């Protein structure tokens, strides 16, 4: 008889933890992305919610903000 397995929790781009984001971004960029790097951006952008998650979409938008502001000049 097979054992039931706990299926992994689905990953949501709009509700990620810092460790999840570090793992995903490390795989996407094929290089190590530290949790500290992610945490710094999350803190700088005040992106962390009360439940300990943040939106990866808001994270990327925060990172793109200086570039967009430079284009407006």
N, C-alpha and C positions, 0 to 999 in steps of 0.2 A: 504494500500500500504506500502511496506517495504521501509525503508530508506537505501540508499546505504551506506556501511561502508567503511571507509578507511582501506584498508588492511595494516597490519604492514609491514614496510620495511624489506626485507629479511636480515637476519644476515649473514655477510660475515666474515669468519675467517681471511681473508687477509686485511680487512679494518674495524677495530673495534675502537670505541671510548673508552676512559677510563671507563666511566660509564657503557657502555655495557659489557665490560670485567669483571668489578667488579660484575655485576649482574650474568653473566654466570658462573664465577668461584665460586661465593658464592653458587649457586645452585648445581654445580658439586661436590663441596667439602662438601656440607651440613653444612657450617659455613660461618660466615661473612668475606668477603674479602673487605677491605676498598679501596676506590678509591685512597687514598693516597699511599697505598702499591703498587698498579698497577702503579701509576704515577711515583713513585720512580724508579721502574725497567725500565719503559719506558725512563725516563730521563737518568739513568745510562747507558743504552744500546744505547742511541740516536736513538730510534726506531720511534719516532713521525714524521709523514709526515706533509707537509705543510697544508693538508686538515684536520688535527687534528685526523687522524686515524693511527693505527699501525697494523701490522700483528701479530695475536696470535701465528702463527708458529714461527716467528722471536723472539717473546717474550719468548716462551718455549725454543728455541735454546739458547738464551742468558742466561737463568737460568741454562741450562744444561752445559754450557761451563766450569765452574770450575770442575764439576764432570768428564768431558771428559779429561780435562787437567791433572787431578790427576791420571787417568788411564794410561796416557802416561808415567808417571814417573817410 
